[in-house]
Amino acid sequence: MRPKDSISYAAAIVAAGLLATAPSRLSAQASQTAPKSSENEECRGNGCAASPDAPVAESDAGAPAKPYDWKASFKEYKVGKVPRLADGHPDMQGIWSRTTLVPMERPRNQDKKEIDAATAAKLENEAQQKQFDLRTEPTDTPPGEKTTDAYNTFWRDGYWFKVPMSSLRTSQVVDPPNGRLPPLTLAARVRQNRAAELDNRRATSYEDRPMSSRCIQRPGTPGPAFNGSGPGGQESTLEIIQGTDTVLVRGESLVSQVIYMDARPRPPADVHLQLGSARGHWEGDTLIVEYTNFTGADGGRRHLTARYKLLDANHLLFGYTSDDPGARTKPFSVEFVLWKLTDQEQLVEYACHEGNVGLEFTLSAARAKDREEAADEGK
């Protein structure tokens, strides 16, 4: 639903001066008050709000006094009238936005779990004004290379509507209780550095381009776990379709996932899938989805549990617990509220690479640069 293209999700952070404390009424399009919630925040991959006089958190250790209890945490969100299907289960169908001002991690200068509604409303107004003021937003560019601006803010989340806090929490990370992600493992840091090296050097082949540049997968697309994105981003919508034996989570850009609800057996352990193998069941009004069989060196050990709970006709609570020994030093859990796009009937077509020429231009430009340097050396 936002303009199609290729700008890094992580680069789309605009609310740099926002308080790390929480949510409020959903954007004008949501037309309802955001459900109350609690927890913490920081600036990463989306809008951030950091109270200038907020006390500094004592430690990043975040050792929990007790294990994360998703049921107790979910009960903190106010539940209103929930639409239902003929089988009695909540009707989650529709097009949802994961844009929010609640940061992924709690800022280090913030130790509160929530902010008040007045502060949240102020942050929403300030975030939209930043989009008005920006008008253009530079593209992330590898060191030593030049670029022109990509799409301006006219095409980005937060220009035509206010990006909501979506809850009053100060971070999407709810466990560890300090609201911050556990450290990456050594192996994950090595992979990350290698990927950055490939991405930042002059392109030699399509194989050293990230999957987003190759139109295989976009950062933050819904599957299997997704996070809230902040103002200035794109491709932040998803559609949920519920059937008798399956639930389909259809992403705006490239990726969709099928959740099987019919108790079918999982694939053998030696079968690895990019989005994992999803098996769902209902616990009361909460859809629980267990993912296994991931790809990667540690894919067989990775386990993900996602949870969906409809709070009312226009708000959907999403949470997950990620246990990935190959990526993080310990498990962590995330919660945030999606809001329904009540004025949109379907996702618009996603056209990666604007006619499939982006990768071609990246490689041809790199070869032209090679020739220029070779010519200079020969003089």
C-alpha positions in Angstrom: 0.0 0.0 0.0 2.9 2.3 0.2 4.9 3.0 -3.0 6.8 0.0 -4.1 10.5 0.0 -4.1 13.7 -0.5 -2.4 14.6 1.6 0.5 15.9 -0.1 3.6 13.4 -0.5 6.4 16.1 0.3 8.9 16.8 3.6 7.2 13.3 4.7 7.6 13.6 6.1 11.1 12.3 9.5 11.4 11.0 10.1 14.9 14.5 10.6 16.3 13.3 12.9 19.0 10.4 11.0 20.3 9.9 9.7 23.7 10.6 6.1 24.4 7.4 5.7 26.2 4.5 4.6 24.5 1.3 4.8 22.7 -2.0 6.4 22.3 -4.9 6.7 20.1 -4.4 5.0 16.8 -4.0 7.1 13.7 -6.9 9.0 12.2 -7.5 6.0 9.9 -8.0 3.7 12.9 -10.8 5.8 14.3 -10.6 4.3 17.7 -8.6 4.7 20.9 -5.6 2.5 21.2 -5.8 -0.2 23.8 -3.9 0.4 27.0 -0.7 -1.6 27.5 2.6 -1.6 29.3 6.4 -2.0 29.0 9.4 -0.3 27.5 11.4 1.1 24.4 14.3 2.4 22.3 15.1 3.6 18.8 15.7 0.8 16.4 14.2 0.3 13.0 11.3 2.6 13.8 10.3 5.8 15.5 11.8 6.5 18.9 10.8 8.8 21.6 13.1 9.5 24.5 12.1 11.7 27.3 14.9 14.2 27.8 14.7 14.0 31.6 13.8 10.4 31.9 16.0 8.6 34.5 18.7 6.3 33.2 18.0 2.6 33.4 20.2 0.9 36.0 21.3 -2.1 33.9 20.9 -3.9 30.6 21.0 -7.2 32.3 17.2 -7.2 32.7 17.3 -10.4 34.7 13.6 -11.3 35.0 12.1 -11.8 38.5 10.0 -14.5 36.9 9.7 -16.1 33.5 7.8 -14.3 30.8 4.1 -15.1 31.1 2.4 -14.2 27.8 -1.1 -14.8 29.2 -0.6 -12.4 32.1 1.0 -9.8 29.7 -1.9 -10.1 27.2 -4.4 -9.5 29.9 -3.0 -6.0 30.4 -4.6 -4.9 27.1 -8.1 -3.8 27.2 -10.5 -5.9 25.1 -13.6 -4.5 23.5 -16.3 -6.0 21.3 -14.7 -8.6 19.1 -16.3 -9.6 15.7 -16.5 -13.4 15.2 -16.8 -15.9 12.5 -19.5 -18.5 12.2 -17.3 -21.0 14.1 -17.1 -18.7 17.0 -13.4 -17.7 16.6 -12.4 -14.0 16.4 -12.6 -12.6 12.9 -9.2 -11.2 12.3 -9.6 -10.8 8.6 -8.7 -7.6 7.0 -5.8 -5.4 6.1 -3.6 -4.4 9.0 -0.8 -1.9 9.5 2.2 -2.5 11.7 3.3 1.1 11.7 3.7 2.4 15.3 5.8 4.9 17.3 6.5 2.3 20.0 10.2 1.6 19.5 11.6 -1.9 19.2 13.8 -1.4 22.2 13.4 0.8 25.3 15.8 3.8 25.1 18.6 3.7 27.6 17.4 7.0 29.1 13.9 5.6 29.8 13.0 3.3 32.7 9.2 3.6 32.6 7.0 0.9 31.0 4.4 3.3 29.8 3.7 6.9 28.9 0.4 8.8 29.4 -2.1 9.4 26.6 -1.3 13.1 26.4 2.4 12.5 25.8 1.5 9.8 23.2 -0.7 12.3 21.3 2.0 14.9 21.4 4.5 12.4 19.9 2.1 11.4 17.2 1.7 15.0 16.1 5.5 15.7 16.2 6.2 12.5 14.2 3.8 13.6 11.4 5.2 17.1 11.4 8.7 15.7 10.9 7.4 14.0 7.7 6.0 17.3 6.5 9.3 19.0 7.2 11.4 16.3 5.6 9.8 16.0 2.2 12.7 14.0 1.0 14.7 11.3 2.7 18.2 10.1 1.6 18.9 6.5 0.6 21.4 4.4 2.5 24.5 4.4 0.3 27.6 2.1 0.5 30.7 4.0 1.5 32.4 5.7 -1.4 29.5 5.7 -3.7 27.1 8.4 -4.7 23.3 8.3 -5.0 20.3 10.5 -5.5 17.4 10.6 -3.1 14.8 7.8 -3.4 11.1 8.3 -2.9 10.3 11.4 -0.9 8.0 11.4 2.1 4.9 11.8 0.0 5.1 8.1 -0.5 6.0 7.1 3.0 4.1 6.0 6.1 3.3 9.0 8.4 2.9 11.6 5.7 -0.8 11.1 4.9 -1.7 9.8 8.4 -0.4 10.0 11.9 1.7 7.0 12.9 0.3 5.8 16.2 2.0 4.7 19.3 -0.6 1.9 19.2 -0.2 1.1 22.9 1.2 3.0 25.8 4.2 0.8 26.2 7.7 2.2 25.7 9.1 -0.8 23.8 8.0 -3.7 21.7 10.4 -5.9 23.5 8.7 -7.1 26.6 11.1 -9.8 27.7 13.9 -9.3 28.9 12.0 -6.9 31.2 14.5 -4.1 30.5 12.9 -3.8 27.1 16.1 -4.5 25.1 17.1 -7.4 22.8 19.6 -9.9 24.1 23.1 -9.7 22.5 23.8 -11.4 19.2 25.9 -14.5 19.3 29.4 -14.5 18.0 28.3 -16.5 14.9 25.5 -14.0 14.3 27.9 -11.1 14.5 30.2 -12.8 12.0 27.3 -13.3 9.6 26.2 -9.8 10.1 29.6 -8.4 9.4 30.0 -10.6 6.3 26.6 -9.4 4.9 27.6 -5.8 5.5 30.9 -6.4 3.7 29.2 -7.8 0.7 26.5 -5.1 0.7 29.0 -2.2 1.0 31.5 -3.3 -1.6 31.1 -2.7 -5.3 28.7 -5.3 -6.6 30.4 -8.1 -8.4 27.4 -10.4 -8.9 23.8 -10.7 -8.1 24.8 -13.4 -5.6 26.5 -10.8 -3.3 23.4 -8.6 -3.2 21.0 -8.9 -0.3 17.8 -10.7 -0.8 15.9 -7.4 -0.7 17.9 -6.1 -3.7 17.2 -9.4 -5.5 13.4 -9.0 -4.8 13.4 -12.3 -2.9 12.5 -11.0 0.5 12.0 -7.5 2.0 13.2 -6.5 5.4 10.4 -6.7 8.0 7.9 -8.4 5.7 5.4 -10.5 7.6 7.0 -13.8 8.1 7.1 -15.5 10.3 7.8 -12.9 13.0 7.5 -9.3 12.3 8.0 -6.1 14.2 6.3 -2.7 14.2 7.8 -0.1 11.9 8.0 3.6 12.4 7.3 6.7 10.3 9.1 7.0 7.0 8.8 3.4 6.1 7.1 1.5 3.4 5.4 -1.9 2.8 4.1 -2.1 6.3 0.7 -3.6 5.7 -0.5 -7.2 5.7 -3.7 -9.0 5.1 -5.1 -11.9 7.2 -7.5 -14.4 5.6 -9.0 -17.1 7.7 -10.2 -20.5 6.4 -11.4 -23.7 8.0 -8.0 -25.4 8.0 -5.6 -22.5 7.3 -4.9 -18.9 8.1 -3.1 -16.9 5.5 -0.9 -13.9 6.4 -0.3 -12.1 3.2 2.4 -9.5 3.1 2.3 -6.4 1.0 5.7 -7.1 -0.5 6.7 -10.6 -1.8 6.2 -12.8 1.3 3.1 -14.6 2.5 2.8 -17.4 5.0 0.3 -20.3 5.4 -0.5 -21.4 8.9 -2.0 -24.9 9.0 -4.7 -25.4 11.6 -5.6 -29.0 10.8 -3.1 -30.7 13.1 -1.2 -32.1 10.2 2.3 -33.5 11.0 5.3 -31.3 10.5 7.9 -32.0 7.8 10.9 -34.3 8.7 13.6 -32.6 10.7 15.9 -32.5 7.7 13.5 -30.4 5.7 14.3 -26.7 6.1 12.0 -23.9 4.9 12.7 -20.2 4.6 9.6 -19.2 6.6 9.6 -22.3 8.7 6.8 -24.8 9.2 3.8 -23.1 10.8 1.2 -25.0 12.9 -1.6 -23.1 14.6 -4.2 -23.7 17.3 -6.6 -21.6 19.4 -6.2 -21.1 23.1 -9.4 -19.3 23.9 -9.5 -16.2 21.7 -5.7 -16.2 21.1 -4.3 -17.8 17.9 -1.0 -19.6 18.8 1.4 -20.5 16.0 4.4 -22.6 16.5 7.2 -22.4 13.9 10.0 -25.0 13.3 12.1 -26.3 10.4 13.9 -23.1 9.6 16.7 -22.7 7.1 20.3 -21.8 8.1 23.1 -23.4 10.0 21.1 -23.3 13.2 17.6 -23.5 11.6 17.0 -26.9 13.2 17.3 -25.4 16.7 15.3 -22.3 16.1 11.8 -22.2 17.6 9.3 -19.4 17.3 6.0 -19.0 18.9 3.6 -16.2 17.5 0.4 -15.1 19.1 -2.6 -13.1 17.7 -5.4 -11.7 19.8 -8.1 -9.4 18.5 -8.7 -6.6 20.9 -11.7 -5.0 19.1 -12.8 -4.6 15.4 -9.8 -2.3 14.7 -6.9 -3.4 16.9 -5.0 -6.7 16.8 -2.4 -7.6 19.5 0.5 -9.5 18.0 3.3 -11.1 20.0 6.0 -13.6 19.6 8.8 -15.4 21.6 11.9 -16.2 19.6 14.3 -18.9 20.8 17.1 -18.9 18.3 20.5 -20.1 19.8 22.2 -19.3 16.6 21.3 -15.6 16.6 20.7 -14.4 20.2 22.3 -15.3 23.5 18.9 -16.0 25.0 15.2 -16.0 24.0 13.2 -12.8 23.9 9.6 -11.8 23.5 7.9 -8.9 21.6 4.4 -7.4 21.7 2.8 -4.6 19.8 -0.6 -3.6 18.4 -1.6 -3.6 14.8 -4.4 -1.3 13.6 -6.9 -2.0 10.8 -6.9 0.1 7.6 -10.7 0.6 7.5 -10.5 2.6 4.2 -8.6 0.1 2.2 -10.2 -3.0 0.6 -7.1 -4.7 -0.8 -3.4 -4.6 -0.9 -2.0 -2.8 -4.0 0.3 -4.5 -6.4 3.9 -4.6 -5.3 6.4 -3.9 -8.1 9.9 -4.6 -6.9 12.7 -2.9 -8.8 10.4 -0.7 -10.8 10.3 -2.9 -13.8 13.0 -5.3 -12.7 15.8 -3.0 -13.7 17.2 -2.1 -10.3 19.6 -5.1 -10.0 20.7 -4.7 -13.7 21.5 -1.0 -13.1 23.4 -1.8 -9.9 25.7 -4.3 -11.6 26.1 -2.3 -14.9 27.0 0.8 -12.9 29.6 -1.1 -10.9 31.2 -2.4 -14.1 31.3 1.1 -15.6 33.1 2.2 -12.4 35.5 -0.6 -12.8 36.3 0.5 -16.4 36.7 4.1 -15.3 39.3 3.1 -12.7 41.1 0.8 -15.1 41.3 3.6 -17.6 42.6 6.0 -15.0 45.3 3.5 -13.9 46.4 3.1 -17.5 47.0 6.8 -18.0 
